[in-house]
Amino acid sequence: MPASLVLTNANLIDCVNPGVAGDATVVIEDGRIVEIGAGRVGSTGSLEVIDLAGAFLLPGLWDVHIHPEYPVPPGMTVAQETANFGRTLSLAMTEAGVTGVRCAGAAHFMDVAWKRVFDAGDVVGPRVFASGYFLTTTGGHFLTSGQARECDGPYGFVQAIREQMKGGVDHIKLNLTGGIMGPDWDRHWHSFLLEEELSAAFAICRQREFPVMAHAANPDAVKSALRLGAHSVEHGYIMDEQCIGTLAESPTWYVPTLAISHLTEGQAQNEYEKRWLAERNIAMELQCRADAAADEHAHWFKRALDSGAKMALGSDIRPLKDAALLEMGLWVRDGATTWQTLQAATCHAAELCGVGSKLGTVEAGKLADLIVVGDNPLEDISNLRQLQLVIKDGRVVSDKR
């Protein structure tokens, strides 16, 4: 059963109202927030009381564009790969406070499997929104990941989409273009699907009411995704004013994944980014491709932000325990406020995943997925790294005090 507790003496950032509510108390019963008030409390009978001593309480973080570990080392079995993915997800929650994720590609439906495991409540992990394999053309994007399914022709895509649905996914990931991290023929300014393939793929998703997560990295692909009703556009490394105007008026979400173009040796600006780069050891050729794309990507990110387009935070990098925190730092560097960044990683991400009425803010009636950090992230977004507590469904699942 979900736990019941009282969190008192908190500085509350509810991600509804900008700013901090001091000396706040949050009462949780059966895994749900039932009351938010001012002042401290003493004994509450059977409820556990945690005095946060002025620490900052906010919703759990989200990352709405993730991949499991890749590429798969030679000789690794599917069982071991799936186990590693679950461990990676669990660490993202306990080490970084990421309580919700949306997959953008996972081999063997391992994201579906772990979604079911975590939902059962016996193993600690975030809420997972599963994609299964991502779909691309023969010779398409990110084939080295092991997460791609190559399709050709309208009915090739339709069959693959139906198989994804049968596999238990929550959404369909379509790679409409190439990308930055890939071989020479995998370029982000190239679109990969023919019009008849696009039309058929989106038609079957509309018919079956499955949202489309569209990897779209150039203006033509972004416009196609918007015209055909994509639920989200990922990346948008190159856009134009028509893309921005349509995004601003559209129900489609934009997930910019700044980390892909911004995390290189020439662009790293702090110890976290430099340490991540040293551990990842990205080929210099790929770093050069990222450097070449970074300024334009940053420009269209800021244009989208200023336009009022619906935006949420997704990283597209690994390991997941570092990914969302790095991406949030890049949002601020490229012109987002800390408030905009926090909302992108909490309430807006939950809304994108269709659960904004249940999660993403600290409000009475919502599920108690919460984190506690030592200092104010509205003053410095890197303060999110001072993680003290992670709470899911009203239970403390990580305590670093």
N, C-alpha and C positions, 0 to 999 in steps of 0.2 A: 504494500500500500504506500502511496506517496506520503511523505512526512509532513508534519506541521511544526512551524517554528515562528519566532518573532525576531526580526532584525532591527536593532535599535541603535540610536546614536550614530546615524548614517548621514553622510552628505549625498543626497539623492539626485541623480541625473536620470530622469525618467524617459528621455528621448521623445517626449511630447512637447514640453515647454522648455525653451532654451534657458540655460542657466542651471544653478544648483539650489536645491531646497535643503537647508541645513537642519540639523537636529531632527531627522526624520525617522519614523518607525514604520516598518512594513510587516504586516501580519499575514502569514501563509497557513492555510489549512487544506489538507488533502491535496497538496501539490499546486494549489491555486492561490493567487493573491486575493485576500478578502478585505483588507483594509490598509489604507495609507494615512498616516497622521503625523502630527508634530509632537515632539517631546519624547522623553525616555520612559521606558516601562520597567517595572520590577518583576515580581512574581506573576506568572500567568497560568498557574496551575500545572496542567500536564504539558503545556507547550514549552519547547526548548527556546531559550532566549540567548541570542548572540549579540554581544555589545561590540559594535564595529569601531568604536573609539574614534569616530570622525573620518573613517575611511570612506571611499566613494563607491556607491552602489548604483549599478546600471544594468540594462538588459544584457544577456549573453550576446556575444558577437556572432556574425555569420560570414561565410565565404561562399558566394553563389557561383563560382566557377573553379572547380577543383578537378584534379586527376590523381589517381593513385600513383605510387612509385613507378617510374619509367626511366629508361627502358628496362625490361625484365632481364636480369643477369642470366647468362647461359646456364642451362641445366636446372633452373628453378621450376618446381612443379606448380601446377595450378593451385593445389592446396596451400603450398607455402606462400604463393603470391597473394592469395585471398587472405591468409592469416596476417601477412604484413600490412595489407590494406586496412584491416580492422584495427591493428595496433596503431597505425598512422592516424586514423580518425580519432581513436581514443586519446592519443597524446595531444592532438590539436585541442581537444576539449579540456583536458586536465592541465596542460602546460600553457595554453594561450587563451582559454576562455571561449573557444569557438563552439557554440552550442547548436548551430545549424549549418548544414552545407548542402549545396546543389552540385551534383556531379555533371561533368562535361564529357565524360568518356570513361568507361571502366570495362575491362575484358571479363568475359565469362559471367556477366551479371553479378559480379562480386559486390557492387554497390547495393543491388536489390537484397542480396543475402544479408549484408551487414545492417541495412535498414531494418530488416525484420528482427535481427538479433537485438539491436539497440532498442527498438520499439517494445520488445518484450520486457525490458527493464532490468534484466538480470546482469547485463554487462554494461559498463559505463562507456557511453559514446554519444555523439551529437545526433540530432535529428537529420536524417539523410533523405534527400530528394534525388532519385536515381534516374540515370539516363541509359544504363547499359552501354553498348558500343556506340560510338559516334559514326555517322554515315557520311561517306565521301565517295568520290568517283574512283575508278581504277586509276592509279597514278595520282591519287589525291593527296590531301594534307595529313601530315603527322603519322605516316604509316609505320614509322619505327617505334611508336608507342605501344604496339600490341593491342590497342584499344579501338582500332579502326575496322570498319567493315566496308569494303569496296563494293559499290553498286554501279550499274550502268543501265540507262534507259528508264523510261517512266515506270514500267512494271517491275524493274529491278529494285527501284527505290520503294515502290509500294509493298512488294513482298518483304523487304528488309524491315520496313516500318511495322508491318503487321507482326513480324517475328519479335521485334522489340516490345511491342505491346503485350504479346503473349508471355514474354519474359518477366513482366511485372514492373516495367519502368513507369516513372511519373511524367516524363516528357521525352521528346525526341530531339536529339542533337544532330543538326545538319551542318556540315562544313561546306559553305558555298564558295570559299576562296582558299587560296594558299595562305601561308603564314610567314612569320619571321624566322622561326626556328625549324629549319628543314634543309633538304638538299637543294641544289641550284634550280631545279625545275619546280620547286614548291615556293612560289613567291606570292606575297600578300596582295600585290596589285593585279594578279590574275584571278578571274572567276572560273570556276570549274564545271558547274552544272549548266546544261542546256536549258532553254526556256521550258521545253516540254517536260524535262526532268523536275525542274523547280515546281511547275504547275501541278504535276501529279503528286509529288511529295507533300506539298502543302494541302492539296485537296483531301488526301486521305487523313491527314492529321485533323483538319477541320471537321471532316465527317465523323471521326471517332472522338472528337473533343480532347485531343492531346496537344498541349502547348509545344511550340517549336522554339528551341534554343538555337539561334542562327549565328554561326561563326561567319562574320561578314567583315572583311578588312579593307574593302575599297568602295567608292561611291556607288557604282552600279549594283554591287551586291547588297549594300545597305538599302538602297532604294527598292530592290526586288523584295527583300525581306519585309520591309515596311508595307509595300503594296500588297503582298500576299498574306499579311496578318501574323508575322512572327510575334511570339510572346516577348522575346528579348533578342537584341542585337549584341553580339559579343565582339569586342575589340575596337572596330571602327578606326583603325590606324590612319586611314585616309578617308576623309569625308568632304563634303562641300556644303554651301549654304542651303541648298535644297534639302539635303539630308537633315541638317539641323532644324530647319523649319518644319519638316514633316515629323521628326522626332518630337518636337515640342508640342505638336498638336495631336500626337498619336497616343494610344494606350500602350504602345510597345516600350519596354524597358531597354535601357542602355547600360551595359556592363563593360567598362573600358579596359580592364586588365592592364594597367600602366606598367606593372612589373616586367612584362615581356619586352617592352622597348626601352625601359629605363634602368634596369639593373645590369650595368656593365662596369668594368674597371674604370673607364673614363668618366662615368657619371656618379659613381658611389660617393656619398657625402657624409656618411656616419659609420660608426663601428659596427652596427648591425648589418648594414648593407655590405661592408667590406668583408666581414666574417662569413656572411652567406655566400658571397662570390668565391671566396677561398675554398669553401666546402664544396660548392657546386662545380667548379673548374669547367666553366663553359668555354667551348672552342672559340678562339679569337675571331675566326671567320663569322661565327654567329653573333658575337658581340659587335662586330663591325656592322652587320646588318641591322642590329638593334639600334646602334648609335645613329645610323642613317635615317631611321624611322622616328626617332624619339621626339624631335622638335615638332614635327607635323602632328604626331599623335597627341602631344601635350596641347597643341593649339586647338584641336577639335574637341578634346576633353573639356577645355575651359569654355569653348563656345557652347557645347551642350549643357554644361553646368549653368552658364549664364542665361541660357534660353528657357530654363525651367523644365527641361526634359526629365522624365522619370529615370533615375539612375540608382544603381545598387552596386555594392562592392564585391568584386570577385578577383582572385589573384592569378590563377592559371599557373602557379609555380608550386614547387615542393621544397622542403617538407612542410606539411600543413601547419605544424606548430609554429612556424615562422611566417607563413605566407600572408595571412590577413593583416598581421601587424606591419609587415613591410609595405604592403599595398596601401594601407592607411597613411603611412608616412609619405608616400608618393602623391596621394591625393592632396595633402596639405602643401607639399612642395609645388605642385602645379596649380595652386590657386584656390583650392577648396578651403573653407573654414573648418575648424575642428568640429563644429556643430554639424555642418553638412556631411562631414566624413563619418561622424558617429551615427547619424541617421542612415547613411548609406549602408552601414555595417550592422544595423539593428532593425529599425522599423521598416525601412524601405526594402531591405533584403527579405524580411518576413512577408511583406506584401507581395513582392515578386513571386515568392513561392506559394502564394495563395493562403497563407496562414496569419495574415496581419491582424485578424480579429482575435487571435489566440495568443500571439507571441510578438516579440520585437519591441515592446515598451513595458515600463513598470506602471501598470494600472490595475485597479481593482477589477477582478473577474478574469484576468489573464493568467496563463500558466506561469509558474515561477521558475523560469530559466533566467538566472541572474549571475552577475559577476561582481566582485569587490576588488578594487585596486587602491593602492596606497595614496596616490596623489591625483590631482584633478586633470583628467585628459582634455578638458576644454582649454586648459592653459598650455598643455604640451601633449600632443597625441601619443608620444612615446611613453607617457605615464601609464598607459594600458599594460605595459610590460611589468608593472609592479603588482602582479596578480597575487591576491591573498585567498580568495574563495571563489569556487565555482559551484553553482547550485542549479540542479536540473530537476524539474517536477517537484520542487520544494525540498529536495534532498541535497545535502552537501556532498559533492562527488570529488572535490579536490580542496584541500586546506593547506595553504603555504604560509600561514601566519607564524 
